[in-house]
Amino acid sequence: QVQLVESGGGWVQAGGSLRLSCTASGGTISTYPVGWFRQAPGKERELVAWNRYSGGNTYYGDSVKGRFTIFRDNAKNTVYLQMNSLKPEDTAVYSCAAASYSGAAKHEYDSWGQGTQVTVSS
């Protein structure tokens, strides 16, 4: 089971951008599915982006399509979430999660990070 650490969260004004990083240690995530989730206070956790592997299937939630991009740097064992045109409703704790086999579905994960706070002000 790999360890995942997120970074890159912070405060930004509406319309701004942030890039989140999910870096793995103790194993590789380069060939395994990774998802980015978010959870706002009082709301359920939401899958916002998912990638099976570089060049493989990718999923985006309807609320972030066209604004968020998930991509990888396999040499750094890191998966990124580029967030553009941020809105106040994007405010949440963002977490990454990784599966341990390449065929895992979007709801299957074995490792989770602790999360990073993203706050978007209007």
C-alpha positions in Angstrom: 0.0 0.0 0.0 1.5 3.3 -1.1 1.4 6.5 0.9 -0.1 9.5 -0.8 0.5 13.1 0.1 -1.4 16.0 -1.4 -0.1 19.5 -1.8 -0.9 22.7 -3.6 -4.1 23.7 -1.8 -4.8 27.2 -0.6 -6.9 30.3 -1.0 -7.7 31.8 -4.4 -10.2 34.3 -5.8 -13.0 33.2 -8.1 -11.7 32.8 -11.6 -8.2 31.9 -10.4 -6.3 28.6 -10.7 -4.6 26.1 -8.5 -2.6 23.0 -9.2 -2.8 20.1 -6.7 -0.2 17.4 -6.5 -0.6 13.9 -5.2 2.8 12.3 -4.7 3.2 8.6 -3.8 5.9 6.9 -1.8 6.5 3.3 -1.0 5.4 2.1 -4.4 4.5 3.3 -7.8 1.1 4.7 -9.0 2.2 5.3 -12.6 0.3 2.3 -14.0 -2.7 2.3 -11.6 -5.9 4.4 -11.5 -5.9 7.5 -9.4 -8.9 9.6 -8.4 -9.2 13.1 -7.1 -12.1 13.6 -4.6 -13.5 16.6 -2.8 -15.7 17.0 0.2 -17.3 20.3 1.3 -18.8 20.7 4.8 -22.1 19.1 5.1 -21.8 17.4 1.7 -20.9 13.9 0.5 -17.5 13.2 -0.9 -17.5 13.7 -4.7 -15.3 12.2 -7.3 -14.1 15.1 -9.5 -11.5 13.5 -11.7 -10.1 10.0 -12.4 -7.4 8.6 -14.6 -6.6 5.0 -15.3 -3.0 5.7 -16.4 -1.3 8.2 -18.7 -3.1 8.1 -22.0 -5.8 5.9 -20.6 -9.4 6.5 -19.7 -10.2 9.7 -17.9 -13.3 10.8 -16.1 -14.5 14.2 -14.9 -17.5 15.1 -12.8 -20.0 17.3 -14.6 -19.4 20.2 -12.2 -15.7 20.4 -13.2 -15.7 19.4 -16.9 -13.8 21.9 -19.0 -12.2 23.5 -16.0 -10.2 20.7 -14.3 -7.5 18.5 -15.8 -5.9 15.4 -14.3 -2.5 14.5 -15.5 0.6 12.6 -14.4 4.4 12.9 -14.2 5.4 9.2 -13.9 9.0 10.1 -13.3 7.9 11.9 -10.1 5.3 9.3 -9.2 2.9 12.2 -9.0 -0.6 12.9 -10.3 -1.8 16.5 -10.6 -5.2 18.2 -10.7 -5.0 21.5 -12.6 -8.0 23.6 -11.6 -8.9 26.6 -13.7 -11.8 29.1 -13.6 -12.4 28.3 -9.9 -15.7 29.0 -8.4 -16.7 29.5 -4.7 -18.6 26.2 -5.0 -15.3 24.4 -5.6 -14.3 25.1 -2.0 -13.6 21.8 -0.3 -11.0 19.5 1.0 -9.4 17.7 -1.9 -8.0 14.2 -1.6 -6.4 11.8 -3.9 -6.7 8.0 -3.9 -5.0 5.2 -5.7 -5.9 1.7 -6.7 -3.4 -1.2 -6.5 -4.3 -2.8 -9.8 -4.7 -1.4 -13.3 -8.2 -2.8 -13.9 -9.7 -1.1 -10.8 -13.0 0.7 -11.4 -13.6 4.3 -10.3 -15.0 3.3 -7.0 -12.1 1.0 -6.0 -9.1 2.4 -4.1 -6.5 1.1 -1.6 -4.6 4.2 -0.6 -5.8 7.6 0.4 -4.1 10.9 1.1 -4.9 13.2 4.0 -6.3 16.0 1.9 -5.6 19.6 1.2 -8.0 22.5 1.7 -9.0 24.6 -1.3 -10.9 27.9 -0.6 -12.3 30.0 -3.4 -13.6 33.4 -2.5 -16.1 35.4 -4.5 
